[in-house]
Amino acid sequence: MEIEKKIWPVFFERILSGKKTFELRLDDREYNEGDVLVLKEWDNEKSTYTGRVIKKEITYVLHTKDMKYWSEEEIKNKGFVVLSLK
């Protein structure tokens, strides 16, 4: 399945260059391994699409709501970090 999402230019460029190899999103769709994420560059200052598009295959999905490794207090104080690995 293809899933279309807006993406700001700064993040679009980092994915395009290969530096950013992950995407953090609200879990508002049924994302599955093998789906294609269609990222449409969105100029947030002009409130319009730029016309540039990247398609990336989803290779892994992590649902953070189900993670019970840390206490609510730790999460509130420190938050989460997403790490890209090479």
PDB file as gemmi writes it, atoms N, CA and C in Angstrom:
CRYST1    1.000    1.000    1.000  90.00  90.00  90.00 P 1                      
ATOM      1  N   MET A   1       0.851  -1.179   0.000  1.00  0.00           N  
ATOM      2  CA  MET A   1       0.000   0.000   0.000  1.00  0.00           C  
ATOM      3  C   MET A   1       0.896   1.241   0.000  1.00  0.00           C  
ATOM      4  N   GLU A   2       0.481   2.278  -0.688  1.00  0.00           N  
ATOM      5  CA  GLU A   2       1.174   3.560  -0.651  1.00  0.00           C  
ATOM      6  C   GLU A   2       0.452   4.496   0.310  1.00  0.00           C  
ATOM      7  N   ILE A   3       1.239   5.175   1.142  1.00  0.00           N  
ATOM      8  CA  ILE A   3       0.707   6.105   2.138  1.00  0.00           C  
ATOM      9  C   ILE A   3       1.348   7.466   1.890  1.00  0.00           C  
ATOM     10  N   GLU A   4       0.544   8.469   1.558  1.00  0.00           N  
ATOM     11  CA  GLU A   4       1.058   9.806   1.272  1.00  0.00           C  
ATOM     12  C   GLU A   4       1.085  10.659   2.538  1.00  0.00           C  
ATOM     13  N   LYS A   5       2.202  11.377   2.704  1.00  0.00           N  
ATOM     14  CA  LYS A   5       2.370  12.278   3.836  1.00  0.00           C  
ATOM     15  C   LYS A   5       3.116  13.525   3.396  1.00  0.00           C  
ATOM     16  N   LYS A   6       2.813  14.643   4.051  1.00  0.00           N  
ATOM     17  CA  LYS A   6       3.569  15.877   3.844  1.00  0.00           C  
ATOM     18  C   LYS A   6       4.895  15.770   4.592  1.00  0.00           C  
ATOM     19  N   ILE A   7       5.916  16.470   4.082  1.00  0.00           N  
ATOM     20  CA  ILE A   7       7.193  16.546   4.792  1.00  0.00           C  
ATOM     21  C   ILE A   7       7.821  17.916   4.530  1.00  0.00           C  
ATOM     22  N   TRP A   8       8.335  18.553   5.552  1.00  0.00           N  
ATOM     23  CA  TRP A   8       8.946  19.871   5.425  1.00  0.00           C  
ATOM     24  C   TRP A   8      10.252  19.774   4.639  1.00  0.00           C  
ATOM     25  N   PRO A   9      10.625  20.845   3.936  1.00  0.00           N  
ATOM     26  CA  PRO A   9      11.819  20.840   3.091  1.00  0.00           C  
ATOM     27  C   PRO A   9      13.111  20.402   3.792  1.00  0.00           C  
ATOM     28  N   VAL A  10      13.331  20.834   5.013  1.00  0.00           N  
ATOM     29  CA  VAL A  10      14.578  20.480   5.709  1.00  0.00           C  
ATOM     30  C   VAL A  10      14.697  18.961   5.879  1.00  0.00           C  
ATOM     31  N   PHE A  11      13.591  18.292   6.191  1.00  0.00           N  
ATOM     32  CA  PHE A  11      13.617  16.841   6.372  1.00  0.00           C  
ATOM     33  C   PHE A  11      13.623  16.116   5.029  1.00  0.00           C  
ATOM     34  N   PHE A  12      12.935  16.689   4.037  1.00  0.00           N  
ATOM     35  CA  PHE A  12      12.941  16.131   2.689  1.00  0.00           C  
ATOM     36  C   PHE A  12      14.375  16.063   2.168  1.00  0.00           C  
ATOM     37  N   GLU A  13      15.111  17.167   2.317  1.00  0.00           N  
ATOM     38  CA  GLU A  13      16.499  17.233   1.846  1.00  0.00           C  
ATOM     39  C   GLU A  13      17.384  16.197   2.534  1.00  0.00           C  
ATOM     40  N   ARG A  14      17.182  16.001   3.819  1.00  0.00           N  
ATOM     41  CA  ARG A  14      18.002  15.038   4.564  1.00  0.00           C  
ATOM     42  C   ARG A  14      17.714  13.604   4.145  1.00  0.00           C  
ATOM     43  N   ILE A  15      16.470  13.309   3.813  1.00  0.00           N  
ATOM     44  CA  ILE A  15      16.130  11.983   3.302  1.00  0.00           C  
ATOM     45  C   ILE A  15      16.685  11.823   1.891  1.00  0.00           C  
ATOM     46  N   LEU A  16      16.538  12.858   1.080  1.00  0.00           N  
ATOM     47  CA  LEU A  16      17.037  12.832  -0.293  1.00  0.00           C  
ATOM     48  C   LEU A  16      18.544  12.589  -0.332  1.00  0.00           C  
ATOM     49  N   SER A  17      19.286  13.203   0.586  1.00  0.00           N  
ATOM     50  CA  SER A  17      20.744  13.058   0.631  1.00  0.00           C  
ATOM     51  C   SER A  17      21.179  11.709   1.205  1.00  0.00           C  
ATOM     52  N   GLY A  18      20.263  11.014   1.878  1.00  0.00           N  
ATOM     53  CA  GLY A  18      20.605   9.740   2.500  1.00  0.00           C  
ATOM     54  C   GLY A  18      21.036   9.865   3.948  1.00  0.00           C  
ATOM     55  N   LYS A  19      21.151  11.088   4.452  1.00  0.00           N  
ATOM     56  CA  LYS A  19      21.566  11.298   5.849  1.00  0.00           C  
ATOM     57  C   LYS A  19      20.495  10.838   6.835  1.00  0.00           C  
ATOM     58  N   LYS A  20      19.236  11.102   6.517  1.00  0.00           N  
ATOM     59  CA  LYS A  20      18.118  10.731   7.400  1.00  0.00           C  
ATOM     60  C   LYS A  20      17.504   9.439   6.871  1.00  0.00           C  
ATOM     61  N   THR A  21      17.595   8.383   7.654  1.00  0.00           N  
ATOM     62  CA  THR A  21      17.131   7.058   7.222  1.00  0.00           C  
ATOM     63  C   THR A  21      16.005   6.532   8.112  1.00  0.00           C  
ATOM     64  N   PHE A  22      15.251   7.441   8.689  1.00  0.00           N  
ATOM     65  CA  PHE A  22      14.124   7.074   9.549  1.00  0.00           C  
ATOM     66  C   PHE A  22      13.045   8.121   9.397  1.00  0.00           C  
ATOM     67  N   GLU A  23      11.867   7.831   9.885  1.00  0.00           N  
ATOM     68  CA  GLU A  23      10.786   8.816   9.891  1.00  0.00           C  
ATOM     69  C   GLU A  23       9.973   8.617  11.165  1.00  0.00           C  
ATOM     70  N   LEU A  24       9.746   9.686  11.889  1.00  0.00           N  
ATOM     71  CA  LEU A  24       8.928   9.664  13.101  1.00  0.00           C  
ATOM     72  C   LEU A  24       7.579  10.269  12.742  1.00  0.00           C  
ATOM     73  N   ARG A  25       6.522   9.516  12.955  1.00  0.00           N  
ATOM     74  CA  ARG A  25       5.178   9.947  12.584  1.00  0.00           C  
ATOM     75  C   ARG A  25       4.184   9.586  13.670  1.00  0.00           C  
ATOM     76  N   LEU A  26       3.085  10.318  13.707  1.00  0.00           N  
ATOM     77  CA  LEU A  26       1.947   9.937  14.530  1.00  0.00           C  
ATOM     78  C   LEU A  26       1.389   8.641  13.957  1.00  0.00           C  
ATOM     79  N   ASP A  27       1.053   7.710  14.790  1.00  0.00           N  
ATOM     80  CA  ASP A  27       0.566   6.396  14.331  1.00  0.00           C  
ATOM     81  C   ASP A  27      -0.913   6.503  13.951  1.00  0.00           C  
ATOM     82  N   ASP A  28      -1.178   7.270  12.883  1.00  0.00           N  
ATOM     83  CA  ASP A  28      -2.550   7.552  12.469  1.00  0.00           C  
ATOM     84  C   ASP A  28      -2.988   6.749  11.249  1.00  0.00           C  
ATOM     85  N   ARG A  29      -2.162   5.833  10.801  1.00  0.00           N  
ATOM     86  CA  ARG A  29      -2.480   4.957   9.678  1.00  0.00           C  
ATOM     87  C   ARG A  29      -2.091   3.534  10.070  1.00  0.00           C  
ATOM     88  N   GLU A  30      -2.480   2.595   9.285  1.00  0.00           N  
ATOM     89  CA  GLU A  30      -2.015   1.222   9.497  1.00  0.00           C  
ATOM     90  C   GLU A  30      -0.720   1.050   8.724  1.00  0.00           C  
ATOM     91  N   TYR A  31       0.389   1.475   9.317  1.00  0.00           N  
ATOM     92  CA  TYR A  31       1.694   1.337   8.678  1.00  0.00           C  
ATOM     93  C   TYR A  31       2.155  -0.108   8.813  1.00  0.00           C  
ATOM     94  N   ASN A  32       2.627  -0.676   7.720  1.00  0.00           N  
ATOM     95  CA  ASN A  32       3.108  -2.057   7.732  1.00  0.00           C  
ATOM     96  C   ASN A  32       4.411  -2.161   6.960  1.00  0.00           C  
ATOM     97  N   GLU A  33       5.234  -3.110   7.367  1.00  0.00           N  
ATOM     98  CA  GLU A  33       6.450  -3.394   6.616  1.00  0.00           C  
ATOM     99  C   GLU A  33       6.061  -3.729   5.182  1.00  0.00           C  
ATOM    100  N   GLY A  34       6.798  -3.183   4.225  1.00  0.00           N  
ATOM    101  CA  GLY A  34       6.509  -3.404   2.822  1.00  0.00           C  
ATOM    102  C   GLY A  34       5.669  -2.308   2.190  1.00  0.00           C  
ATOM    103  N   ASP A  35       4.964  -1.511   3.017  1.00  0.00           N  
ATOM    104  CA  ASP A  35       4.227  -0.366   2.485  1.00  0.00           C  
ATOM    105  C   ASP A  35       5.226   0.657   1.934  1.00  0.00           C  
ATOM    106  N   VAL A  36       4.743   1.538   1.075  1.00  0.00           N  
ATOM    107  CA  VAL A  36       5.579   2.597   0.529  1.00  0.00           C  
ATOM    108  C   VAL A  36       5.091   3.932   1.091  1.00  0.00           C  
ATOM    109  N   LEU A  37       6.020   4.658   1.714  1.00  0.00           N  
ATOM    110  CA  LEU A  37       5.725   5.974   2.251  1.00  0.00           C  
ATOM    111  C   LEU A  37       6.052   6.992   1.155  1.00  0.00           C  
ATOM    112  N   VAL A  38       5.028   7.696   0.695  1.00  0.00           N  
ATOM    113  CA  VAL A  38       5.184   8.707  -0.351  1.00  0.00           C  
ATOM    114  C   VAL A  38       5.275  10.052   0.354  1.00  0.00           C  
ATOM    115  N   LEU A  39       6.472  10.611   0.390  1.00  0.00           N  
ATOM    116  CA  LEU A  39       6.710  11.873   1.086  1.00  0.00           C  
ATOM    117  C   LEU A  39       6.674  13.021   0.089  1.00  0.00           C  
ATOM    118  N   LYS A  40       5.680  13.897   0.267  1.00  0.00           N  
ATOM    119  CA  LYS A  40       5.487  15.028  -0.635  1.00  0.00           C  
ATOM    120  C   LYS A  40       5.980  16.289   0.079  1.00  0.00           C  
ATOM    121  N   GLU A  41       6.994  16.912  -0.511  1.00  0.00           N  
ATOM    122  CA  GLU A  41       7.585  18.091   0.120  1.00  0.00           C  
ATOM    123  C   GLU A  41       6.552  19.211   0.237  1.00  0.00           C  
ATOM    124  N   TRP A  42       6.431  19.739   1.449  1.00  0.00           N  
ATOM    125  CA  TRP A  42       5.438  20.771   1.776  1.00  0.00           C  
ATOM    126  C   TRP A  42       6.170  22.002   2.291  1.00  0.00           C  
ATOM    127  N   ASP A  43       6.027  23.105   1.583  1.00  0.00           N  
ATOM    128  CA  ASP A  43       6.625  24.368   2.018  1.00  0.00           C  
ATOM    129  C   ASP A  43       5.737  24.954   3.112  1.00  0.00           C  
ATOM    130  N   ASN A  44       6.167  24.800   4.350  1.00  0.00           N  
ATOM    131  CA  ASN A  44       5.354  25.217   5.491  1.00  0.00           C  
ATOM    132  C   ASN A  44       5.236  26.736   5.605  1.00  0.00           C  
ATOM    133  N   GLU A  45       6.135  27.493   4.955  1.00  0.00           N  
ATOM    134  CA  GLU A  45       6.043  28.955   4.988  1.00  0.00           C  
ATOM    135  C   GLU A  45       5.006  29.469   3.982  1.00  0.00           C  
ATOM    136  N   LYS A  46       4.906  28.796   2.827  1.00  0.00           N  
ATOM    137  CA  LYS A  46       3.961  29.209   1.785  1.00  0.00           C  
ATOM    138  C   LYS A  46       2.670  28.388   1.804  1.00  0.00           C  
ATOM    139  N   SER A  47       2.629  27.358   2.652  1.00  0.00           N  
ATOM    140  CA  SER A  47       1.474  26.458   2.753  1.00  0.00           C  
ATOM    141  C   SER A  47       1.086  25.866   1.398  1.00  0.00           C  
ATOM    142  N   THR A  48       2.098  25.285   0.730  1.00  0.00           N  
ATOM    143  CA  THR A  48       1.863  24.668  -0.566  1.00  0.00           C  
ATOM    144  C   THR A  48       2.880  23.552  -0.819  1.00  0.00           C  
ATOM    145  N   TYR A  49       2.507  22.604  -1.658  1.00  0.00           N  
ATOM    146  CA  TYR A  49       3.439  21.559  -2.060  1.00  0.00           C  
ATOM    147  C   TYR A  49       4.450  22.137  -3.039  1.00  0.00           C  
ATOM    148  N   THR A  50       5.677  21.632  -2.999  1.00  0.00           N  
ATOM    149  CA  THR A  50       6.729  22.106  -3.910  1.00  0.00           C  
ATOM    150  C   THR A  50       6.732  21.325  -5.222  1.00  0.00           C  
ATOM    151  N   GLY A  51       6.112  20.149  -5.218  1.00  0.00           N  
ATOM    152  CA  GLY A  51       6.113  19.289  -6.403  1.00  0.00           C  
ATOM    153  C   GLY A  51       7.125  18.168  -6.314  1.00  0.00           C  
ATOM    154  N   ARG A  52       8.022  18.219  -5.315  1.00  0.00           N  
ATOM    155  CA  ARG A  52       9.020  17.158  -5.154  1.00  0.00           C  
ATOM    156  C   ARG A  52       8.438  16.034  -4.302  1.00  0.00           C  
ATOM    157  N   VAL A  53       8.758  14.803  -4.690  1.00  0.00           N  
ATOM    158  CA  VAL A  53       8.215  13.612  -4.025  1.00  0.00           C  
ATOM    159  C   VAL A  53       9.319  12.574  -3.888  1.00  0.00           C  
ATOM    160  N   ILE A  54       9.337  11.899  -2.750  1.00  0.00           N  
ATOM    161  CA  ILE A  54      10.237  10.765  -2.509  1.00  0.00           C  
ATOM    162  C   ILE A  54       9.367   9.583  -2.104  1.00  0.00           C  
ATOM    163  N   LYS A  55       9.686   8.413  -2.632  1.00  0.00           N  
ATOM    164  CA  LYS A  55       9.011   7.184  -2.211  1.00  0.00           C  
ATOM    165  C   LYS A  55      10.028   6.300  -1.506  1.00  0.00           C  
ATOM    166  N   LYS A  56       9.667   5.835  -0.311  1.00  0.00           N  
ATOM    167  CA  LYS A  56      10.544   4.984   0.488  1.00  0.00           C  
ATOM    168  C   LYS A  56       9.759   3.790   1.012  1.00  0.00           C  
ATOM    169  N   GLU A  57      10.354   2.619   0.919  1.00  0.00           N  
ATOM    170  CA  GLU A  57       9.724   1.412   1.462  1.00  0.00           C  
ATOM    171  C   GLU A  57       9.879   1.387   2.971  1.00  0.00           C  
ATOM    172  N   ILE A  58       8.822   1.036   3.667  1.00  0.00           N  
ATOM    173  CA  ILE A  58       8.871   0.873   5.123  1.00  0.00           C  
ATOM    174  C   ILE A  58       9.436  -0.518   5.407  1.00  0.00           C  
ATOM    175  N   THR A  59      10.574  -0.556   6.106  1.00  0.00           N  
ATOM    176  CA  THR A  59      11.223  -1.837   6.394  1.00  0.00           C  
ATOM    177  C   THR A  59      11.022  -2.301   7.834  1.00  0.00           C  
ATOM    178  N   TYR A  60      10.613  -1.384   8.713  1.00  0.00           N  
ATOM    179  CA  TYR A  60      10.383  -1.753  10.115  1.00  0.00           C  
ATOM    180  C   TYR A  60       9.419  -0.748  10.722  1.00  0.00           C  
ATOM    181  N   VAL A  61       8.508  -1.211  11.553  1.00  0.00           N  
ATOM    182  CA  VAL A  61       7.546  -0.344  12.235  1.00  0.00           C  
ATOM    183  C   VAL A  61       7.655  -0.594  13.737  1.00  0.00           C  
ATOM    184  N   LEU A  62       7.875   0.461  14.508  1.00  0.00           N  
ATOM    185  CA  LEU A  62       7.937   0.378  15.970  1.00  0.00           C  
ATOM    186  C   LEU A  62       6.791   1.202  16.526  1.00  0.00           C  
ATOM    187  N   HIS A  63       5.901   0.570  17.273  1.00  0.00           N  
ATOM    188  CA  HIS A  63       4.766   1.263  17.895  1.00  0.00           C  
ATOM    189  C   HIS A  63       5.156   1.611  19.323  1.00  0.00           C  
ATOM    190  N   THR A  64       5.439   2.887  19.591  1.00  0.00           N  
ATOM    191  CA  THR A  64       5.956   3.289  20.900  1.00  0.00           C  
ATOM    192  C   THR A  64       4.911   3.244  22.007  1.00  0.00           C  
ATOM    193  N   LYS A  65       3.644   3.341  21.664  1.00  0.00           N  
ATOM    194  CA  LYS A  65       2.593   3.321  22.683  1.00  0.00           C  
ATOM    195  C   LYS A  65       2.625   2.009  23.472  1.00  0.00           C  
ATOM    196  N   ASP A  66       3.070   0.949  22.825  1.00  0.00           N  
ATOM    197  CA  ASP A  66       3.104  -0.362  23.459  1.00  0.00           C  
ATOM    198  C   ASP A  66       4.378  -0.621  24.269  1.00  0.00           C  
ATOM    199  N   MET A  67       5.317   0.302  24.237  1.00  0.00           N  
ATOM    200  CA  MET A  67       6.588   0.096  24.936  1.00  0.00           C  
ATOM    201  C   MET A  67       6.425   0.415  26.421  1.00  0.00           C  
ATOM    202  N   LYS A  68       6.781  -0.518  27.276  1.00  0.00           N  
ATOM    203  CA  LYS A  68       6.623  -0.339  28.725  1.00  0.00           C  
ATOM    204  C   LYS A  68       7.983  -0.425  29.436  1.00  0.00           C  
ATOM    205  N   TYR A  69       9.034   0.073  28.794  1.00  0.00           N  
ATOM    206  CA  TYR A  69      10.385  -0.039  29.340  1.00  0.00           C  
ATOM    207  C   TYR A  69      10.698   1.027  30.382  1.00  0.00           C  
ATOM    208  N   TRP A  70      10.040   2.183  30.294  1.00  0.00           N  
ATOM    209  CA  TRP A  70      10.341   3.293  31.180  1.00  0.00           C  
ATOM    210  C   TRP A  70       9.086   3.739  31.917  1.00  0.00           C  
ATOM    211  N   SER A  71       9.294   4.355  33.050  1.00  0.00           N  
ATOM    212  CA  SER A  71       8.147   4.858  33.811  1.00  0.00           C  
ATOM    213  C   SER A  71       7.599   6.118  33.135  1.00  0.00           C  
ATOM    214  N   GLU A  72       6.339   6.442  33.448  1.00  0.00           N  
ATOM    215  CA  GLU A  72       5.721   7.649  32.894  1.00  0.00           C  
ATOM    216  C   GLU A  72       6.514   8.896  33.302  1.00  0.00           C  
ATOM    217  N   GLU A  73       7.055   8.881  34.526  1.00  0.00           N  
ATOM    218  CA  GLU A  73       7.839  10.018  35.009  1.00  0.00           C  
ATOM    219  C   GLU A  73       9.112  10.200  34.178  1.00  0.00           C  
ATOM    220  N   GLU A  74       9.805   9.094  33.887  1.00  0.00           N  
ATOM    221  CA  GLU A  74      11.015   9.178  33.064  1.00  0.00           C  
ATOM    222  C   GLU A  74      10.694   9.725  31.671  1.00  0.00           C  
ATOM    223  N   ILE A  75       9.610   9.249  31.077  1.00  0.00           N  
ATOM    224  CA  ILE A  75       9.219   9.691  29.749  1.00  0.00           C  
ATOM    225  C   ILE A  75       8.855  11.177  29.773  1.00  0.00           C  
ATOM    226  N   LYS A  76       8.119  11.588  30.796  1.00  0.00           N  
ATOM    227  CA  LYS A  76       7.719  12.988  30.911  1.00  0.00           C  
ATOM    228  C   LYS A  76       8.941  13.895  31.056  1.00  0.00           C  
ATOM    229  N   ASN A  77       9.912  13.467  31.852  1.00  0.00           N  
ATOM    230  CA  ASN A  77      11.095  14.286  32.110  1.00  0.00           C  
ATOM    231  C   ASN A  77      12.104  14.285  30.961  1.00  0.00           C  
ATOM    232  N   LYS A  78      12.247  13.154  30.282  1.00  0.00           N  
ATOM    233  CA  LYS A  78      13.308  13.031  29.284  1.00  0.00           C  
ATOM    234  C   LYS A  78      12.815  12.891  27.856  1.00  0.00           C  
ATOM    235  N   GLY A  79      11.594  12.407  27.659  1.00  0.00           N  
ATOM    236  CA  GLY A  79      11.080  12.190  26.314  1.00  0.00           C  
ATOM    237  C   GLY A  79      11.755  11.020  25.624  1.00  0.00           C  
ATOM    238  N   PHE A  80      11.551  10.932  24.334  1.00  0.00           N  
ATOM    239  CA  PHE A  80      12.134   9.854  23.530  1.00  0.00           C  
ATOM    240  C   PHE A  80      13.174  10.419  22.586  1.00  0.00           C  
ATOM    241  N   VAL A  81      14.035   9.573  22.090  1.00  0.00           N  
ATOM    242  CA  VAL A  81      14.976   9.918  21.048  1.00  0.00           C  
ATOM    243  C   VAL A  81      14.884   8.811  19.995  1.00  0.00           C  
ATOM    244  N   VAL A  82      14.948   9.190  18.733  1.00  0.00           N  
ATOM    245  CA  VAL A  82      14.974   8.217  17.639  1.00  0.00           C  
ATOM    246  C   VAL A  82      16.368   8.247  17.068  1.00  0.00           C  
ATOM    247  N   LEU A  83      17.007   7.101  16.966  1.00  0.00           N  
ATOM    248  CA  LEU A  83      18.377   7.040  16.488  1.00  0.00           C  
ATOM    249  C   LEU A  83      18.433   6.376  15.120  1.00  0.00           C  
ATOM    250  N   SER A  84      19.185   6.957  14.237  1.00  0.00           N  
ATOM    251  CA  SER A  84      19.399   6.356  12.921  1.00  0.00           C  
ATOM    252  C   SER A  84      20.715   5.603  12.975  1.00  0.00           C  
ATOM    253  N   LEU A  85      20.724   4.376  12.517  1.00  0.00           N  
ATOM    254  CA  LEU A  85      21.918   3.537  12.597  1.00  0.00           C  
ATOM    255  C   LEU A  85      22.475   3.247  11.211  1.00  0.00           C  
ATOM    256  N   LYS A  86      23.786   3.102  11.143  1.00  0.00           N  
ATOM    257  CA  LYS A  86      24.437   2.856   9.871  1.00  0.00           C  
ATOM    258  C   LYS A  86      25.270   1.592   9.950  1.00  0.00           C  
TER     259      LYS A  86                                                      
END                                                                             
